[in-house]
Amino acid sequence: MKHKSPFVALVLISSFLLINSVSSQDLVVIVNSGNATATLSKQDCKNIFLGKKTTWSNGSPIAFVEPKANSDLKKGFNTDFLGMTTPDVQKYWVRETIRGNLPLPQTVASPEEIIAYVSANKNAIGYLAKADVPTSGKVKAITVN
């Protein structure tokens, strides 16, 4: 019986983590519909959201937006697309900001604000849950592979 308790606890914790995160299958990267980009490599996506890739192929500056740090959407994106935990991503940005290498990324509180930001900025990129992507308007989903 003693061996079942740690096992049960592990299963419960794993289930909780899976329920409370968003998987990459539920995430969509979006850009302004005026942006010619249709696909990004996973590495380019990672580099954009870590501030390492700062211009589009046409030389225009990339403006990225993301949800606040405590959202399940951000946690899922950080894990699946960046390969980092949210605390590690936060430490990265603090370190880079203190060094003067990068400004903090633009963060917003809701999917509607992400859509509004990307809609208003031709060079913007963000990510949403699939269910939140509008079927028409000034944003389009792109493929990340």
Steps between C-alpha positions, in 0.01 A plus 500: 500500500784741572612482136159602369489838676793661316377348175149634552639842590713502184202408283286771659768766459562398138128510427472844657788632290352359180156641571638842590723554199432560135669262258663604173210333319271760655728796420515707184760759408342802332629791294339804343322402178722751314808298596623273218623234746307174473735264685776519760741236616465414865851643554406832335186514713707439812753763397225756440337446838840513674587824322789341308338542157393861469418551131281333242656378174416838340699685769195633689529490880308223673259607774385211713230489761414234752266434791583583860739258672243316709280384211468134404542608137843649573605198708407265214679715242813529712514124549408387148650773282787639707592180686517696826296534815325832561731585795802432274358728230438772760859468627627519142313826435610657829862409428489631143323820606747571781788444259338753267474245220123492463196696613227303676245348262156654455252310717123527509225356714264336251477326162297797374792730580741272314270507196468880523880546527576270205216653296636850553866419424605358162822361651340342807494136603327331791337176601154389604298195582354362176150574624584872532628554145253710300388354167523838330661834565853630512676194645588164354633178646838380375660157505789431736696183421 
